Amino acid sequence: MKKILLLTDFSSGYGRNLLQGIVKYSKEYGPWVFYRMPMYYRELYGDEGVIRWAKKWKADAVIAQLDSIDVTKLRQLRIPIIIQNYKERTNKMCNITGDYIRTGEMAADFFIHRGFTHFAYYGFSDMIWSRERAEGFRRIIEKRGFKLSVLNNNNRKDEHWSFNINTLSKWLLALPKPVALFACDDYFASHITETCKIHNIPVPDHISVLGVDNDVLICDTSAPPLSSIALDVESGGYKAAAVLHKLMSREISKAFDIVIPPRRIVLRQSTEKFATNDIDVMQVIAYIQRKYDKPLCVDDMMFLVPLSRRVLEKKFKREMGISIYQYLLYYRIEQYAHLLIATQRPLTELSLQCGFNDYKNVSRLFRKFKSINPMQYRKLYT
């Protein structure tokens, strides 16, 4: 029976989901025995104490968080090690990492489709996962001709991130409104909602807030509840365990990255805002949201506003960044994607429910928006 030493923090939603994937693999191909070394042990006895304990326990492999232990010392154990990268990736051993840039790009696409023209990012610069999420967010925003305001909080106290409420307050109050704010994770997103509450800044009316990790406890206890990008963490844990198994059996020896991709945006109240005060545009958006499941075209909406089609189209494109028809397709695909995960009903039935009458066309559009087809999406996220 293999003994696996876990030197990482599994108190967060991300950590628990990662551990679930590892345990799932162990049940299928093990069994393995795990020891989750408490944080205080490392603080009391240091890296040398950890190494002595691992030798005494006769650990067969280690999964470690890169900033919590000196990896060069850990390698003295001469057993397979997988690193959960935190500050930087290492090319000396396998990393559990993420597609952080794509996560930032997903956040930017989400907010741009909601018509925002002001953007902000709250994170910290000395951790790769926050830095690359900011990079992906900035890349899309600047490509569309917008500017990004960034506040980096690099304060750390013990095992938790603290923040300077005065600095954060000044920054939030000075941001142009309405603003789309992407936080590096849900914990940082909760800094935003807590500070907004103190200063009576309406969320999402003035600041629309999106986090990462979909840590349900943090998201649901925020006021308002936080929207968040869910990551495919459990699958990542399963893949990491599979790699560890091959390392222990000496089937592989070369280091490579185990990449955890972003899955989808879980919508809650903190982002339920479209960044336009134009009454005509809001009427069109509301109508699409009510009638998206019916046969619908732009001409059907002209009775809503005292404008010509050409004027309405130009106004909508100026406010939302896309045409009315593109927004209709986007909204239908988002509803379709939600139903693919929430139900097990046939794909053709769901396409009809979302206002599409040609499944082949739906599959093509879905791939355009999501990069995979509907069946692959359902298999990936259920």
C-alpha positions as a printed NumPy array, in Angstrom:
array([[  0.   ,   0.   ,   0.   ],
       [  1.495,   3.343,  -1.111],
       [  1.976,   6.125,   1.427],
       [  1.402,   9.671,   0.153],
       [  2.509,  12.692,   2.173],
       [  0.429,  15.832,   1.567],
       [  2.25 ,  19.088,   2.314],
       [ -0.348,  21.548,   1.081],
       [ -3.337,  23.507,   2.37 ],
       [ -6.6  ,  21.643,   1.901],
       [ -8.735,  24.061,   3.944],
       [ -9.923,  26.065,   0.91 ],
       [-12.57 ,  24.995,  -1.598],
       [ -9.846,  24.623,  -4.22 ],
       [ -7.755,  22.433,  -1.93 ],
       [-10.678,  20.221,  -0.944],
       [-11.698,  19.669,  -4.559],
       [ -8.112,  18.82 ,  -5.463],
       [ -7.972,  16.287,  -2.636],
       [-11.297,  14.758,  -3.75 ],
       [ -9.813,  14.05 ,  -7.178],
       [ -6.699,  12.5  ,  -5.634],
       [ -8.753,  10.3  ,  -3.295],
       [-11.042,   9.244,  -6.15 ],
       [ -8.061,   7.973,  -8.122],
       [ -6.725,   6.205,  -5.03 ],
       [-10.01 ,   4.329,  -4.57 ],
       [ -9.959,   3.177,  -8.179],
       [ -6.277,   2.229,  -8.474],
       [ -4.945,   2.097,  -4.909],
       [ -5.679,   1.995,  -2.164],
       [ -3.231,   4.607,  -0.908],
       [ -2.662,   5.886,   2.602],
       [ -2.536,   9.676,   3.034],
       [ -1.011,  11.845,   5.707],
       [ -1.995,  15.505,   5.662],
       [  0.795,  17.142,   7.611],
       [ -0.625,  20.042,   9.674],
       [  0.75 ,  23.512,   9.095],
       [  2.   ,  23.852,  12.667],
       [  4.359,  20.875,  12.278],
       [  6.323,  22.666,   9.598],
       [  6.339,  25.857,  11.647],
       [  7.626,  24.018,  14.726],
       [ 10.194,  21.703,  13.137],
       [ 11.026,  23.302,   9.785],
       [ 11.909,  21.558,   6.524],
       [ 14.416,  19.222,   8.174],
       [ 11.76 ,  18.041,  10.604],
       [  9.371,  17.311,   7.738],
       [ 12.048,  15.309,   5.92 ],
       [ 12.898,  13.314,   9.06 ],
       [  9.221,  12.504,   9.598],
       [  8.732,  11.462,   5.939],
       [ 11.726,   9.117,   6.164],
       [ 10.476,   7.617,   9.415],
       [  6.985,   7.105,   7.926],
       [  8.583,   5.686,   4.75 ],
       [  6.547,   7.877,   2.411],
       [  6.414,   6.7  ,  -1.201],
       [  5.576,  10.103,  -2.73 ],
       [  4.815,  13.72 ,  -1.854],
       [  2.383,  16.36 ,  -3.071],
       [  3.656,  19.71 ,  -1.806],
       [  2.807,  23.395,  -2.092],
       [  5.836,  25.164,  -3.488],
       [  5.916,  28.09 ,  -1.051],
       [  5.461,  25.929,   2.037],
       [  8.698,  23.957,   1.893],
       [ 12.162,  24.091,   0.343],
       [ 11.873,  21.731,  -2.623],
       [ 15.637,  21.336,  -2.952],
       [ 15.686,  19.884,   0.562],
       [ 12.588,  17.787,  -0.093],
       [ 14.341,  16.093,  -2.995],
       [ 16.695,  14.495,  -0.481],
       [ 13.929,  11.944,   0.044],
       [ 14.557,  10.595,  -3.493],
       [ 10.865,   9.802,  -4.014],
       [  8.376,  11.211,  -6.574],
       [  7.22 ,  14.754,  -5.823],
       [  4.442,  16.767,  -7.458],
       [  4.378,  20.497,  -6.765],
       [  1.225,  22.582,  -6.433],
       [  2.75 ,  25.764,  -7.795],
       [  2.032,  28.918,  -5.871],
       [  4.668,  31.578,  -6.51 ],
       [  6.283,  30.219,  -9.665],
       [  6.35 ,  27.034, -11.724],
       [  9.385,  24.803, -11.5  ],
       [ 10.844,  22.882, -14.439],
       [ 12.539,  20.353, -12.163],
       [  9.393,  18.373, -11.301],
       [  5.727,  18.054, -12.246],
       [  3.521,  21.044, -11.43 ],
       [ -0.154,  21.13 , -10.561],
       [ -0.873,  24.445, -12.221],
       [ -3.667,  26.184, -14.105],
       [ -4.564,  27.908, -17.331],
       [ -4.473,  31.206, -15.502],
       [ -4.27 ,  33.38 , -18.61 ],
       [ -7.365,  31.749, -20.121],
       [ -9.19 ,  32.327, -16.822],
       [ -8.471,  36.047, -17.092],
       [ -9.552,  36.07 , -20.723],
       [-12.82 ,  34.358, -19.784],
       [-13.521,  37.062, -17.195],
       [-12.806,  39.822, -19.729],
       [-15.052,  38.266, -22.392],
       [-17.845,  37.915, -19.821],
       [-17.747,  41.566, -18.77 ],
       [-17.322,  42.918, -22.31 ],
       [-20.427,  41.006, -23.427],
       [-22.261,  42.8  , -20.63 ],
       [-21.361,  46.175, -22.054],
       [-18.745,  47.385, -19.584],
       [-16.172,  49.963, -20.649],
       [-14.431,  50.403, -17.261],
       [-12.406,  47.517, -15.822],
       [-10.41 ,  46.82 , -12.666],
       [ -8.322,  43.96 , -11.311],
       [ -7.587,  43.229,  -7.652],
       [ -4.883,  40.687,  -6.836],
       [ -1.193,  40.482,  -6.063],
       [  1.872,  40.416,  -8.246],
       [  4.195,  37.98 ,  -6.481],
       [  2.127,  34.852,  -7.171],
       [  2.015,  33.404, -10.674],
       [ -1.652,  32.448, -10.613],
       [ -2.738,  35.998,  -9.753],
       [ -0.218,  37.626, -12.081],
       [ -1.213,  35.517, -15.109],
       [ -4.946,  35.962, -14.452],
       [ -4.327,  39.718, -14.561],
       [ -2.319,  39.286, -17.761],
       [ -5.138,  37.395, -19.506],
       [ -7.726,  39.915, -18.295],
       [ -5.611,  42.847, -19.493],
       [ -4.854,  41.219, -22.849],
       [ -8.503,  41.053, -23.941],
       [ -9.469,  44.418, -22.458],
       [ -6.642,  46.342, -24.111],
       [ -7.239,  44.496, -27.38 ],
       [-10.741,  46.001, -27.344],
       [ -9.299,  49.473, -26.719],
       [-10.149,  49.765, -23.009],
       [ -7.911,  50.507, -20.017],
       [ -7.424,  48.481, -16.842],
       [ -6.988,  49.79 , -13.3  ],
       [ -4.995,  47.413, -11.073],
       [ -4.543,  47.265,  -7.315],
       [ -2.024,  44.718,  -6.027],
       [ -2.237,  43.683,  -2.393],
       [  1.005,  41.942,  -1.431],
       [  0.442,  41.934,   2.322],
       [  0.62 ,  38.534,   3.952],
       [ -0.005,  37.646,   7.558],
       [  0.469,  34.079,   8.749],
       [ -1.511,  31.764,   6.45 ],
       [ -4.142,  34.314,   5.433],
       [ -4.093,  37.329,   3.176],
       [ -4.858,  40.566,   5.006],
       [ -5.646,  43.838,   3.292],
       [ -5.337,  47.541,   3.934],
       [ -8.922,  48.708,   4.009],
       [ -7.952,  52.387,   3.627],
       [ -5.963,  51.738,   0.439],
       [ -8.681,  49.483,  -0.977],
       [-11.418,  51.98 ,  -0.073],
       [ -9.671,  54.892,  -1.801],
       [ -9.135,  52.797,  -4.923],
       [-12.743,  51.574,  -5.092],
       [-14.193,  55.035,  -4.498],
       [-11.987,  56.533,  -7.227],
       [-12.875,  53.974,  -9.916],
       [-15.168,  55.227, -12.699],
       [-18.624,  53.692, -12.397],
       [-20.084,  51.326, -13.407],
       [-16.952,  49.185, -13.342],
       [-16.325,  45.476, -13.959],
       [-13.98 ,  44.213, -11.256],
       [-12.204,  40.865, -11.544],
       [-10.542,  39.548,  -8.379],
       [ -7.767,  36.957,  -8.417],
       [ -9.851,  34.563,  -6.297],
       [-13.031,  34.429,  -4.22 ],
       [-11.243,  35.427,  -1.016],
       [-10.012,  38.634,  -2.647],
       [-13.447,  39.186,  -4.212],
       [-14.913,  39.067,  -0.693],
       [-12.505,  41.917,   0.262],
       [-14.274,  43.972,  -2.401],
       [-17.852,  43.241,  -1.307],
       [-16.996,  43.798,   2.373],
       [-15.365,  47.154,   1.63 ],
       [-18.219,  48.214,  -0.655],
       [-20.656,  47.421,   2.142],
       [-18.759,  49.716,   4.544],
       [-18.847,  52.62 ,   2.068],
       [-22.356,  51.983,   0.717],
       [-21.069,  51.311,  -2.801],
       [-23.834,  49.339,  -4.562],
       [-22.831,  45.897,  -5.842],
       [-23.47 ,  45.117,  -8.67 ],
       [-24.989,  48.468,  -9.72 ],
       [-21.744,  50.456,  -9.353],
       [-19.186,  47.64 ,  -9.076],
       [-19.774,  44.239, -10.659],
       [-17.558,  41.658,  -8.909],
       [-16.285,  38.322, -10.244],
       [-13.99 ,  35.909,  -8.373],
       [-12.297,  32.585,  -9.111],
       [-12.54 ,  29.071,  -7.568],
       [-16.299,  28.973,  -6.904],
       [-15.656,  28.383,  -3.207],
       [-19.319,  27.971,  -2.296],
       [-18.892,  28.895,   1.359],
       [-17.176,  32.187,   0.525],
       [-19.459,  32.982,  -2.416],
       [-22.742,  32.313,  -0.594],
       [-21.767,  34.179,   2.599],
       [-20.794,  37.31 ,   0.678],
       [-23.354,  40.094,   0.459],
       [-24.386,  39.998,  -2.307],
       [-23.421,  36.396,  -3.216],
       [-20.352,  36.267,  -5.46 ],
       [-20.245,  35.135,  -9.06 ],
       [-17.139,  33.047,  -9.67 ],
       [-15.221,  31.143, -12.323],
       [-15.364,  27.435, -11.507],
       [-12.196,  25.478, -12.247],
       [-11.912,  21.812, -13.189],
       [-10.052,  21.143,  -9.937],
       [-11.319,  17.674,  -9.05 ],
       [-10.328,  16.371, -12.481],
       [ -6.965,  18.052, -11.975],
       [ -6.486,  16.196,  -8.711],
       [ -7.395,  12.935, -10.41 ],
       [ -4.887,  13.584, -13.207],
       [ -2.207,  14.54 , -10.677],
       [ -2.754,  11.262,  -8.828],
       [ -2.501,   9.341, -12.103],
       [  0.811,  11.062, -12.86 ],
       [  2.046,  10.338,  -9.352],
       [  1.146,   6.663,  -9.809],
       [  3.233,   6.521, -13.014],
       [  6.125,   8.286, -11.287],
       [  6.052,   5.751,  -8.457],
       [  5.982,   2.852, -10.92 ],
       [  8.758,   4.535, -12.971],
       [  6.616,   4.599, -16.128],
       [  7.533,   8.273, -16.592],
       [ 10.451,  10.362, -15.406],
       [ 10.259,  13.644, -17.332],
       [  8.669,  16.63 , -15.556],
       [  5.625,  18.329, -17.087],
       [  2.649,  20.495, -16.081],
       [ -0.751,  19.175, -14.989],
       [ -2.964,  22.058, -16.109],
       [ -6.322,  22.761, -14.468],
       [ -8.534,  24.712, -16.912],
       [-11.392,  27.107, -16.098],
       [-14.783,  25.442, -16.525],
       [-17.565,  28.032, -16.519],
       [-18.833,  31.142, -14.774],
       [-21.248,  30.413, -11.937],
       [-23.588,  33.379, -11.847],
       [-24.737,  34.943,  -8.587],
       [-25.949,  38.421,  -7.686],
       [-22.582,  40.225,  -7.682],
       [-22.531,  40.404, -11.512],
       [-26.235,  40.734, -12.317],
       [-25.749,  44.088, -13.993],
       [-25.434,  45.234, -17.581],
       [-23.314,  48.354, -17.918],
       [-25.689,  50.591, -19.754],
       [-28.121,  53.238, -18.602],
       [-29.63 ,  53.572, -22.063],
       [-33.348,  52.824, -21.674],
       [-33.76 ,  51.641, -25.274],
       [-30.865,  49.18 , -25.01 ],
       [-32.074,  47.894, -21.636],
       [-35.526,  47.281, -23.073],
       [-34.054,  45.198, -25.882],
       [-31.896,  43.204, -23.437],
       [-34.845,  42.552, -21.133],
       [-36.995,  41.474, -24.084],
       [-34.33 ,  39.031, -25.299],
       [-34.012,  37.551, -21.823],
       [-37.766,  37.021, -21.64 ],
       [-38.283,  35.755, -25.198],
       [-34.973,  34.065, -26.146],
       [-36.694,  30.663, -26.3  ],
       [-39.104,  31.866, -28.998],
       [-38.463,  32.49 , -32.719],
       [-36.961,  35.965, -32.622],
       [-35.305,  38.476, -34.937],
       [-34.338,  42.132, -34.68 ],
       [-37.481,  43.293, -36.505],
       [-39.571,  41.72 , -33.735],
       [-38.075,  44.178, -31.252],
       [-38.673,  47.398, -33.131],
       [-42.007,  48.02 , -31.404],
       [-40.092,  48.434, -28.127],
       [-38.416,  51.721, -29.053],
       [-39.258,  54.883, -31.033],
       [-36.204,  54.418, -33.267],
       [-35.375,  53.161, -36.714],
       [-33.662,  49.79 , -36.94 ],
       [-30.432,  51.405, -38.113],
       [-30.337,  53.844, -35.169],
       [-31.176,  51.112, -32.659],
       [-28.518,  48.789, -34.07 ],
       [-25.863,  51.514, -33.866],
       [-26.868,  52.448, -30.313],
       [-26.862,  48.827, -29.145],
       [-23.454,  48.148, -30.708],
       [-22.03 ,  51.293, -29.115],
       [-23.36 ,  50.374, -25.655],
       [-22.802,  46.6  , -25.655],
       [-19.891,  46.117, -28.051],
       [-21.808,  43.562, -30.152],
       [-24.859,  43.627, -32.407],
       [-28.384,  42.779, -31.213],
       [-28.309,  39.52 , -33.167],
       [-24.905,  38.555, -31.719],
       [-26.197,  39.249, -28.222],
       [-29.252,  37.066, -28.88 ],
       [-26.997,  34.185, -29.978],
       [-24.679,  34.717, -27.007],
       [-27.579,  34.673, -24.535],
       [-29.132,  31.553, -26.071],
       [-25.807,  29.706, -25.994],
       [-25.279,  30.646, -22.327],
       [-28.727,  29.28 , -21.431],
       [-28.053,  26.166, -23.49 ],
       [-24.706,  25.617, -21.725],
       [-26.421,  25.912, -18.339],
       [-29.075,  23.324, -19.264],
       [-26.431,  20.915, -20.583],
       [-24.97 ,  20.747, -17.082],
       [-28.16 ,  21.129, -15.033],
       [-30.159,  18.434, -16.887],
       [-29.635,  15.179, -18.754],
       [-32.288,  15.854, -21.383],
       [-31.437,  15.211, -25.06 ],
       [-29.325,  17.868, -26.767],
       [-31.83 ,  18.421, -29.568],
       [-34.627,  18.979, -27.039],
       [-32.536,  21.545, -25.173],
       [-31.653,  23.365, -28.394],
       [-35.37 ,  23.784, -29.179],
       [-35.994,  25.009, -25.627],
       [-33.374,  27.732, -26.154],
       [-34.907,  29.034, -29.37 ],
       [-32.784,  27.141, -31.929],
       [-34.452,  25.114, -34.654],
       [-31.386,  23.52 , -36.253],
       [-29.196,  21.368, -33.999],
       [-26.306,  21.272, -36.495],
       [-26.224,  25.064, -36.45 ],
       [-26.371,  25.047, -32.637],
       [-23.378,  22.719, -32.45 ],
       [-21.392,  25.004, -34.762],
       [-22.301,  28.125, -32.764],
       [-21.571,  26.392, -29.475],
       [-18.108,  25.426, -30.639],
       [-17.526,  29.031, -31.714],
       [-18.406,  30.347, -28.25 ],
       [-17.069,  27.509, -26.07 ],
       [-14.337,  25.928, -28.25 ],
       [-15.879,  22.44 , -27.825],
       [-19.139,  20.845, -28.973],
       [-22.185,  20.447, -26.663],
       [-21.629,  16.746, -25.955],
       [-17.996,  17.36 , -25.004],
       [-19.084,  20.25 , -22.774],
       [-21.618,  18.058, -20.943],
       [-19.086,  15.26 , -20.441],
       [-16.463,  17.712, -19.218],
       [-18.605,  19.472, -16.629],
       [-20.883,  16.732, -15.252]])
